[in-house]
Amino acid sequence: MPFYIEVPQSPSSSAAPQQFQTSPPAAMGHPPISPPGQQPPSLGSPPPMATIGSVTAPPMGMSGPPGPGVHQPPLGPQGYPQQPGSPMSGPYGAQMAGPQSGAFPGGFPGGTAQMAGPPQKKLDPDSIPSTTQVIEDDQAKRGGQVYITNIRGQVPPLVTTDFTVQDQGNASPRFMRCTTYSFPSTADLAKQCKVPLAAIIKPFATVPKNETPLYIVNHGETGPIRCNRCKAYMCPYMQFIDGGRRYQCGFCSCVNEVPVQYFQHLDHMGRRMDLYERPELSLGSYEFIATLDYCKNNKPPNPPAYIFMIDVSYNNIKSGLVKLICEELKTLLDRLPKEEGAETSAIKVGFVTYNKILHFYNVKSALAQPQMMVVSDVAEMFVPLLDGFLVNFQESRAVINNLLEQIPDMFADTNESETVFSPIIQAGVEALKAAECSGKLFIFQSSIPTAEAPGKLKNRDDLKLVGTEKEKTLFQPQRGVYEQLTKDCVAQGCCVDLFLFPNQFVDIATMGDVPSHTSGSIYKYSNFQVNGQQFLSDLRRDVEKSIGFDAIMRVRTGTGFRATDFFGAIYMNNTTDVEMAAVDCDKAVTVEFKHDDTLSEESGAVMQCALLYTTIGGQRRLRIHNLSLNCSSQLSELYKSCETDALINFFAKSAYRAMLTQPLKTVREILVNQTAHMLACYRKNCASLSAASQLILPDAMKVFPVYMNSLLKTPTLVGSTELSTDDRAFHRLLINAMGVEETQVLLYPRLIPLHTMDVSSEVIPAPVRCSEERLSESGIFLLENGLSVFLWLGQACPPDLIQNLFNVPSLGHLSSEGPTSLPVLDNAHSRKIHSIISSISQRRATSMKLLIVKQKDRSEMLFRQHLVEDKGLHGGASYMDFLCYVHREIRQLLT
């Protein structure tokens, strides 16, 4: 059922956006249209003119086809036009066409001024689609149920719904989610609707305790069985024929002989008799034990190593950070991840401290005292000791604890404030190389590396660039030594996790570049205070989480379409292999698909993600995830099967990549244009005739506009000088690695009323819409978005509630800056709120900082920028204005 909204008409004078004088940018992910008589560029297969009504409508963002003789720029990947003569910029795709004036006055998103003239009647806020309602309805309909994966193309419950998965032939949505579960059967249809075809793959997603863990299949010396032609691995989509002696590949249709040792008779249905005994024939996800030919140099890998690298410069010693890290590591190293069933962890550990020189430590179990070795020549990095640097923690526990006791005292009197950064990573790579293993570096750094050394950075934070053509340079990493470093890390399977404690600009765009290409994580704690609970819980989770190393992933597809683009914390040396120095339970890769032929409605679209990696115990394995989708020549089927949360994950990542080569204004315009095009195509092809004043939204996408508007207002895309460059760069790198669940709550935070809750109930109160209109002065609200938690206290909040939560008689007794923490008190209200915060935190990938905010206090600004249905504090329209704007764009496309 489509969703209808009656949109009030605004006076025509200001309603129509100005006509373009020049041809504007192409739609995101699609090439522009060629002028009449010119052959369109072939890469990414160009869209034909989409006929809407009786008028030929131009592609997104165009108010008319370009005039004859307009030069079309050649296309880079993703269909972004490439500047003539511009080099491809590494793994980031090419440049987009320059900005065009006149897209809409003032450039979207802006204030409401350019949205429309004075509205004649106000749209009722309750009549527009509500995200909280959609989430609630899905939970009511599908929550608590078992989702069985045996039906091709079925749309899973929302990421916000609690459900249990039973794998019966397709991968769980925890591992793979798609933007639509019904692919259009032809490239023309795909171009017409502009709905991106993509899958968000989280190969190591956490499987809840009540679901079956992945089965491990061992085919012995012969290794996994795979198609001779396309190399797809044995899976439920292979069709056995000829009495079971041969099988036809479900991906490329090649007929293969069944190896003698794998032969099995078929039943009367043509299925193998051992179908349900073999995970690879009956399940969507499973693992194969890999043979030696899947290992480097044909020998089994060594278990990985974790190296802790602590910046002992003046700032970190003075703030107490070094002491805090050393204290924490004493207990944390007991909790290193271990193989299923193993007594202890096989992971080796090593320690380095540094400022502008490096100190390595020999912690061999035979020593009475740890030994320090200093490397002061940081230009040619080497590791001064091999034996005794990487050790087993259990064996060397006494020496390591001794070292951790001594480090804070050794540097207590330091006044060295300069640090290096690149040589530290180089040292880690060299150490792993010498030990012939993969591993992870945990780097704790508080300032920009200014010491004379390779990778020295200078402060290039220039807010005058915001809003200009050159703004993109703020997010581009500084080139040079870091590019080679990334290559070395990936080749060695060395993942870099960076914990930053900045008090000023540290150039996260550059410092975060190696972590973000080695599938590492970046954590940032500005103006660090020594109680550091948020940092400690992040560090614990980071050390303990399930992880694989030295990984390579390939996505294979059935005939008719293929994977063309990849987004994530990954490295790509060629167009097909996704390389990840490590892969953990939080990292997701977003993969875009394009047609290269017609898809068959009968056989559907199949895909297989194969991930080769080394376990923490040093075993080489292949993790396989399979998914089958429907194909249809009916656009209505595609719109019915769309998944808004997956779509917005794709748009966020593709926009965040585009902003490295394009003006932000252009990127924002493309996002708005794409939204209007998807909805205009739906209205034209799938909706019944209705008044032009109605905005018609597909049921599965009815809250898409609120997410898109929220994306446009993220710190990274909004482009305000009030937001720090580092914060914007940090946000960009975070989202790049996120899965669907994380982007969903980040773009539409949960706003939970706490003042009316039933303290005796286990249930978390239902969230309300993310708008100031939903707050009440006498209320208390909790807002969380996966990165932060706010507790908002209304001015007229009942004194007894304040007493129960903070142990003071009234709101006036709380400091004007707001209390910094929420005490644990012995009463039902306090217990209930702590339990809500704790159960929310357990679901989130990082530890969230709790901020307590009083209504009308200065700190409330931070809270308000998360009320995404309202007008943005730093620019950006309200949800209501955005809907009116998109509606007007749709009408223009249809006339």
N, C-alpha and C positions, 0 to 999 in steps of 0.2 A: 504493500500500500504506500503510495507516495504521501508526502506530508505537505499540506497546503498552508501558506501564510498569506493573509491579505496585507499587502504593503501599501501604506498611504502614499499618494503621489505628491511629489514636491513640485513647485512651480518650474516650468520648463527652462526659464532663463539660465539657471545655474546647473540644471540637471545633467545635460549632456556634456561629457568630457570634451575638451577641445579635440579637433581632428588632428591626426598626426600629419606633419608636413613630410617627414621622412619615414622610411620603413623602420618600425621599431623592432626590438629584439624578438627572436623566435621564442616559442614556448619552451619552458624548461623540459629538456629531454626530447625535444622534437626539432627537426630542422625547419628553416623558414621555407616559404613557397617560392618557387622560381617564377620570374616574370614570364608572361605568355611567350610561347615559342622557344623557351630555353629548356634544355634538359635539366631536371633537378639534380643536385648532387646525390650520389648514390649511398653514401655512408649513413647508416641508421635509417634507411629507406624513408623518403620524404612523404609528408602527408599530401593527399590531393586536396583540392578546395572542398571544404565540407559544405554541402548545400543545406542551408537552413531556411525553411520556408521556400519562397521562390527566389530568394536572393542568394548569391554565392557569398558565403561569409569567409573572410580571411582567417588565417590561423590566429591563435591567441595573441592579443596585444596589437593586432593590426586594425586600423579603421578602414582600410581599403587595401587592395592588392598593390604592391609596389608598381610604379609606372614602368613602361617599357624601358629597357636599358638600365634598370637599377642593378648595380652589381651585387650578387649574392656572395657573402663571404663563404669560404670553404668550411666544412664542418669538422669540429674536433669530436672527441668521444662524447657520449651523452647527447649528441645532437646540438651541443652548444656551438655557435659559429666560431670559427677560429680567425683571429686577426691575421691578415696577410703578413707573411714573414715572421709570425710570432712562433717561437719554439714551443714544443709541447712541454708543459711544465711538470716533468717527472710523473709521479703517480697521480697527479691531481687533475688530469684532463687539460683541455686547452683553454684559451681565453674566450670569453664571450664577446659579442659585438659591443661596441661602446654604448654609452647611455643615450637615450633619445629624449629630446625635450617634448613636452606636451602630452606625456602619457596620461596623466591626470594632473590637474593644476596642483601645485604644491607637492606633488609626489606622495604616493601613499606609503605608509600610513602617516597621517598627520592629524591635526585637530579635526573637529567636525566641520570647520569652515568650508573646506572644499567638498564635503560630502554631498551637500544638497542645499537648496534654499530653505527658508523657514518651513518646517513641515506643517501640513495642514491639520493632520491629526496624529497623535502619538501612537506608536505601535505598543500594544499591551505586552509588557515583559513576560507575562505568563503564557502568551500565545506562541512564543518562539521556542524552538526545540531546546530541551534541557538535558545537558549531559548527565546530571545526577539522576534524572528520571530514566534515561536510557540504561544507565548502569543498574539502577534498582530493578527495572523491568527484567533485564537479562538475568540478574541474580534470582529473581522470583521464579522465572521460567525454567532456568537451567542450573541454578545453584544446587550443590549437594548431589548432583546426578553423576552417573558414570557416562563419560563420553567415549563411545566405542569407535575406533578409527577404521572400520571396515567399509565405509561408503565413500566412493570417489567424489571429490569435490564438495563434501559437506562443510559448511561454515562452522568453525568451533565456537564455543562460548567466548564472551569478551575476556580480555586479560584480567579484568577486575572481578570476574565471577569465580567463586570457589567451586571447583569440580574435580573429579577424579578421572584420569585417563586410563583406558584399557586398550593397549596396542593390539590391533588385529590386522596389520598390514600396511598402515600409513603411519609416518612419524607423528608423535605427540605434538600438539601446538606449542608445547613448552620448548621444543627444539626448532620447529619451523612454523612461521605464520606467513600468509600471503596477503597481498593487497586486494586480490579478488580470487575466488575459488572457481570461477568459470572464465577461462581465457577466451577472448574473441577468436573465432576460427581463422580470420585473415588479418594481414597487416593493415589493410585499408580500414577495417573496423576499429583496430587498435588506435590508428591515427585519428580516426573520426571522433572517438570518445575521449581521447587524451588521458585516460586512466592509466597510470604507470603499472606495468606488470612486474611485480617484484616479490621476492621472498626475504623474510628476515630470519636468518639462521643463527641459533645460539647452540652450537654443537655440544657444549658442555653444561647445558642448563641443569640446575638442581632438580632431581626427581624427588617428590615428596615421599616420606616414609611409607605411606600406604599404597604406593605404586611399585610395580616390579622394577628392580634395577636392570640395566642392560645385560643381556646374556652375552657370554664370550664364546665364540665358535673357534675351534682349533682344527684346521684341516691338515695338521702335521707338516711334513717336509714339502708337500706339493703347494701349500699355501692356498689362499682364497681363490675360488673359481670365478673367472670373469670372461666377458665376451671377447672373442678374438679380434673383432673389428674395433668397437668403440671403447673397449676396456671397462665397461660398466660391471660392477660386482653382482654376484648372484643375489637375487631379491625376489619378492613375491610377484613381480611383473614379468618374470621369465616364463615362457609357455613351453611345457615339455611335450614332445611329439614322438612319433615313430616308436611307440611302445616304451618311451622313456630313454631311448638311446641318444636322442638329440634334443636340443632346446632352441627356441627362437627368442632372440634378445628383445625385450620389451622397449628398448631405447632405439636401436638402429635396425631391427628386424633381421639381423644376420643369423643364419642357422649354424649352431655350434654342436660339436660332438660332446656327449657327456663323458667325462673321464671314467675309466673302468671302475675305479674305487668309489665313485660317487653315484654309480648306477642304482636305480630303484624302479620297480614296476609301477605302472599307473593303475588307478582304480577305474570303475566304469564311467566316471565323470572326466577322465583324462588327467586326474590329479595324482601326484606321487603318493604312494602309500605312507611315506614317512613325513608327509607335509607338516604335521603338527609337532614332530620331534625335532625339526630343524628350524631354529630361529630365523635363518636367512630366507626361508621359504614362506614363513607365515607372519613375520613381524615387520614393522616399518623401521625399527631401529635396533641395532645389535653391533657387536664388535668382532672383528677377526684378529687372531694372533698373527702378526706379520712374520714372514720368513726372512732369512738373512739378506735376500736381494732387496728388501725394503730398507736396509740399514746402510749407513755411511761406510764405505770401504768394506762392505760385506761382513762386518763383525758386529756383535750385539753391543748396544750403547751402554755406557756407564750410567749409574743413577745421577740425577742432577745435583747441583750445589746451590746454596743460598749464600750470597756474600753481603754482609752488612757494612755500609760505608758511611761513616759519621763525620760530618763537618764539625771540627773542633775549633772553629774561629771564635773570636772574642764574643760576638753576639750570642752564639749558642751555649757557650759556657756560662755567660752572665745570666741568661734567662732560665738556666736550670734544665734546659732541654737535654743536654748530653747526659746528665745524671739520670734524668727520667728514662731515656732510651736504654741506658745500661742496666738500670734496675729492672725494667720490663723484660729485657731479653733473657735475664736469668731464669724466669719462669716460662717465658714464651717458647724457648727452644725445646722444652719438653713436649710441646704440642705441634711439632712439625708434622705435616701430613704423612701418612704411611699407607702402604698397599693394604687392600682388604685382607684381613687375617694375619698381617705381619705383627710381630711383637714390638719392633721399634722402627723408626723411620730410616730409610736408606739414604736420605738427603745429607750431603756433606755441608759443613758450614765454614765460613772464613770471615775475617774482620780486617777492616782498613779504617784508619782515621786520617783526616787530611785538613789542611788549610791551603797554603800555596805549595806545600810539599806533601808527599804521601808517606804514611807509616804503615808497614805491613806487620802482621804478628804471627810468630810461630807458636802454635798452641798444641804441639804434639803431646800426646798423653804421657810420654816418658819424662817430660820436663817438670822441674819443680816450680819454675817460674816462666811466664810467657816471655818471649824475646821479641824486641822491636827491631825492624829493619827500615831504614829511611831511604826514600828515593827522592833526591832533590832535583834531578834532571827530568823535568816533566815533558820535555819536547820529544824525547825518544823513550816512550813508556815501556818498561819491562817489569816482570815480577821477580823480586830478588830471592825468593825461596820457593821451591816446589814442594819439598817434603815438609809437612807440618803446617802448611797454610790452610788447605782444605781438609777438615777432619770430621770424624764421627762425633757428634755432640756427647753421646752417652759415654764414649771412651775418654774423651778429653774434658769432661764436665768440670773437674776441679781446676784445671789450668784456665779454662774459659771463664769460669766464675771469678777467678783471681784477676784475670785481665779486666773484666767488666767492673770490678771493684776499683781497679787502679786508674782507668782512663780519665774519669772526671778530675782526679787529683793531679795526674800528670800534666794536664793542660790548665790547671786552675789559675795560674798566673799569666796566661797568654795575653798578649795585646795585639796579636796578629788578626787583622780584620779582612785581609784579602783571601779569596778562595779560587780554586780552579774547578772546572766541571768536566770538560771533555776528557782530560787525562785519567780521571777516575773511572769513567766508563771504559776507556781503552784498557786500563789496568784489569778491570773485571773480565773483559773479553780475552785478554792474554792469559789470565789465570785459568779460565775455563778451557781455553785452547790447550794449555800445557797439561791439564788434567783429563783431556779428551772427553769432556762432558758438556751438557747444556746446563742452563741454570738461570737464576734471577738475581739481579742486583737491587738491594734496598738502599736508596740514596737519601740521606737526610740533609737538606741544604737550606740555608736561610737567606742567601744574598746572590746577586748577579755576579757571575765569575769575572773579576776584573784583574786578577793576577796575570803577569806576563806568561802566557802559556797558549798552546793551541786551543782554539775555541773561546778565547777571551771575547767578552761581549761589551758593547757600549750601550749606554742608555739612549734609545731611539724613540722614546715615548713622546709623540708630538700630537697633542689634541687638536692642533690647527688643521690636521689632515682629516678630521672627522667631517663627513658630509661632502668630501671632495673626491675627485677621481683617484687620488692617491691613498684613500683610506685603506684600501686592500693591503697596502704594504705593511700596515701595522700587524696583520695576521699572518703574513708570510714569514717563515723562519729565515734567520740570517743564514746565508749559504756558506759553503766552504767545508770546513772540517766535519761538520755534523752529518753531511750526506754520506761521506765515506764510512763514518762511525755506524750509521744505521745499517749499511750493507754488511759491515763486519759483524755486528750484533746478530743480524738475522741469519747469516751464514753459520754462526756458531751456536744458534739457538739460545742467545743471551737476551733475556727479557729485562727491561729496566723499569722499576717502579720508583717514582719520584715523590718524596714527601717534602713539600716546600713550606717554609715558615717566614714569609716575607714581611718586612715593615715598609717596603717601598717597591718601586717597579723592578721586576726581575726578568722581564722578557719571556713570559711563559710561552709565547708563540715559538720561540727558538728552543728554550730549555725543555719544552714538552714535546719537541719534534721526535727525538729518539724514543722516549717512552711510547708515543702514540703510533710509531711505526713498528715497534717490537711487541705490540699487544700488551704493553704494560699499563699501569694505572698512574694517574697523577692526583695527588691530594694536596690541598692548599689550606693552610691555617694562618690567616692574616693576624698580625699583632698577637702572637701566641702567648697564652698565659699558662703558668706551669701546672695548673690542675689537669690540663690536657686530656680530659676524659674522652672527648671526641676523637682526638688523635690516637689514643691508646686502643680504643675499640676498633678503629680502622686498621691499625697495625696488626692487632690480633687476628682479625678476620682475613687480612691480606696474607699473613703467614700460614694460616690454617686452611685456606680454601682449596677446593679440589682443582687440580691444574694438570695440564699435559705440556710437554716441551717439544721444541724443534718440529713444529707442525707444518704440514702442507695440506691445503684443502683444494679439492676440485669439485665443481658442480657440473654434472652431466645431465643432458636433457634428451627427451625423445625427439624424433625428427620434426621439423617444422618451426622450431624455435631454439634459441640458445642464450646462455648467460653472456651479457655484453659489458656489464659494468659492476664494480664492487666498491662498497663504501664500508669503512670501519677502521679499527686500529690495526691495520695490516700493511704488508709490504708486497708489491707486485713487480716482479722482474720481467714478466711477459703477460700476455692477455688472459691466460687461463689459470695459472697457479697462484693461489692465495697463500702467501708465506706468513707464518706467525711464529715468532721465536718461542712464544708460549700461548696456551689458550686456556682460559679459566671459565668458571661458571657464570661470570657476569658479561663476558664479551659477546657481542652479536655482529654478524656481517650481513649487510643488506645487499642483495644481489638483484640487478635489473635484467629482465629478459626482453628480447626482441624477436619478432618473427623472421624466419628466412624462407618460409613456405606456408602453405595452408595446413591448418591443424585439423585432424579428423575428429568429428563430434563423437564418432563411435569409440575410438580408442583413447580419446582424452589427451591430456598433457602430463607426462611423467618427468620427475626430476630426482636425481640422486646426489646427495652431498657425501663425499668420501673424505675423511680426515685421517691422515697418517700422522701419528705422534708417538712420543716416548712417555711412558708412565713414570710416576715418581719412584717406582722401583727399578726403572731401567729396562722396561719391556717395550718392544715396538709393537704398536697396535693400529688397526684401522677401525675407525668408528664410522658406521654407515647410517644415514638417515634417508628414507625414501618417502616421496609424496606424490599422489596422483590427483590431478584436478580435472574438472569438466572443461569441455570446449563447446562454444555455441556460436551460431550465426545471429542469434538474437541479442541485441544490446541490453534488453531488459534483464536477461539472465545474468549478464556481467554485473549490472548495477545491483541486482538482488544479492549477489554473492560478495559484494565489496566489504572490506574490513577497514573502517575509518582509522582505528588505532595503528594498523600496519601502514596505511597510506600516509599518515602524518609522519611516521618514523622515516619513510622514504623521502618525503618532501624536505624534512628538516635536514637530513644528511646531504641530499643533493644541493640544497641551497647553501649549506655551510661549506660545501666544497667549492661551489661556484663563486662565493664571495672572495676567494683567493685571487681570482682573475678578473672579477667584474665589479663595477660600482654597486654599492648596496642598493641604491635606488632601482637599478635594473633588476637585481635579484628579487626585490620585493614586488616589482611590477609583474615579473614573470609568475610569481606565486599567485598573485591575485588573478592574473589572466587565466592561469591554468584552472583555478577554481571555477571561474565563470564558464570556461569552455566545457568542463566536465558536466556542469549542471545544465548548461544550455543544450548540450547534446542529449542529455536525459529528457529534458522537457520536450525537445523536438521529436525524439524517436520513441519515447516510452510512456509519456504522460498523455492522458486524455485532454481534449481541448478545454481550455478554461480562460478566464479573464486575464488580460495582460497584467493587471495589477497584482495577480497572485504570484508568489514565489513558490515554485514546486521543487521539493527536494526528495530524492530517492530515500526510502525508509532506512536503508542500511547506511546512508551517508547524511542523515538529517542533522547530525551535530558536527559534520566536517567543517562548516564555516567557523564555528567557535574555536576549534583547534587551530585552524589556519590563521585566524586573527591573533590568537595567542602566540603562535610561532612568529608572526610578524613583529610582535612586541617583545620577543626575548632580547636580553641585553646585547647579544651578538648582532642581531639584525636591526635593532631600533636606531643605532647610530646617534648616541647622545654624548656630549662632552661631560655629562655628569657621571657617566659610568666609566670605571677605570679600564684601560686597554687590557691589562692583565686579566681582569675579571671576565671580559668579553672573550678573550682568547681561551681562557680556562673553560668557559661554558661551551665554546665551540668544540674543543677537544673531547670534553666529557660526552656530549651528545653523539659525537662521531662513533663512539664505541657502544652506545646503548641499545638495549633490546626494546621490544614494543611496550612492555609493562613500565619501563623506566621513563620512556618519552611520554607515555600517556599521562602519568601523574605529574610529571614536570610541567606539561603544557596545560593540564587542567587539575590544579591542586585540590585536595579534599578539604572542605571547610566544615568542621563538625561542631554543632552546638553542644556545650557541656552543661549548661545551667539547668536544662530540663531533663537530664538523663536520669534513668532509674539506676541508682547506685547498687541495687541488689542484683541487677541483671548482668550476665556475662557479655551481652551484646554491645558492640560499639554503636553509638547513635548514628542514624543515617545522615550523610553529609547534605548540606544545602548548596544552592547555586553560589558560585564564586563571585559575589557582587556585594558592594557596600549596602545595597538595599536589604540584604538578608541579615545584616548585623543588627543587634538591638542594644541600646545603652545599658540595659539591666542584665546583659548576658555575658557569658564567657565562651569564646570560640577557640578551637584548635585548628590551625591550618598547616598542612604538610604537603610537600611536593617531592619527596624522595631525597632532597638535599638539606632542607631546613624544616624545623618545626616551630611554629609561632603559637604562643598562648596569648590571645587578645582579651584584655579586660575592659569591659564597658564602664563608662563613668559612674553609672548608677547601679553598679554590681552589688548585690546584697552583702552586707557586712559579715553575716554568718558564713557565707561561702568563702569570702576572703580569709576569714579566721581559720576555716577548715583547711585551706590550701597553703596559707603563708604564715599562719600563727601570729597575725597582727590584727587589731580590731577593725580596721577599715582600709579602703583603697588609699586614702590620704597618708596612711602610715608607711606605704611602700615608697622607696626612693624615686625621685623624679625620673631617673634614667631607667626605671623598672628594675626589679630584682634580677640578679644574674642566674639564679637557679631556683628550682622548685623543691622545697624541702620534703622529705619523706615523713609524713605525720601519721599518727595512729588514729585515723578516722576513716569512715567509709568513702567520703569524697576523695580524699587524698589517695587512698589505695586504688580507687577506680581509675582516676586520671593517670596515675603512674602505670597501671596495667594497660590502659589504652595506648599510651606512648610506647610502652615496651612491645606490645603486640604489633604496632605499626612498624617499629624499628626493625623487628625481626624479618619483615618482608622486604626491607630495602637493602640495596647493594652497598651503601656507605652509611656510616654513622651520621645521624642528623644533629645539628647543633640546635639546642632549644633556646629560643629568644622570647622573653616575656615583655609584652607590649601593652602600655596603657593607652586607652583612647585619648586622642588629641595631644599625645606626647610626641617629641621629635622622632623618636624611634619608630613611630607608627608608619612613617614613610616606607620603610623597608617592607613592612607587612602589606601595605596597600598595593605595592606593585605586583603582588600575586593575585589580586582580585581581577582575574582576567576578563570578566564580562564587562568591566568598566573601562572608561577611557584610560589609556596608558599615562603614567606619570611622566615618562620621558618621551612622549609622543606615541601615536597609535590610537586607532579608533575604538569606540566601545563595540561590543558584540552587535548591538542593535544597529548602529550606524554602518557597521561593516556589512550586515545583511542587506541593508537598503542599497549600499554601494554595489554589492555583487549583483543584486537584483537588476539594477540599472544597466550594469555591464551585460548581463544575460539578455535583457531586452534589446540592447543595441546589437548584440550578435544575431538575434533572431529577426531583426527588421532589415 
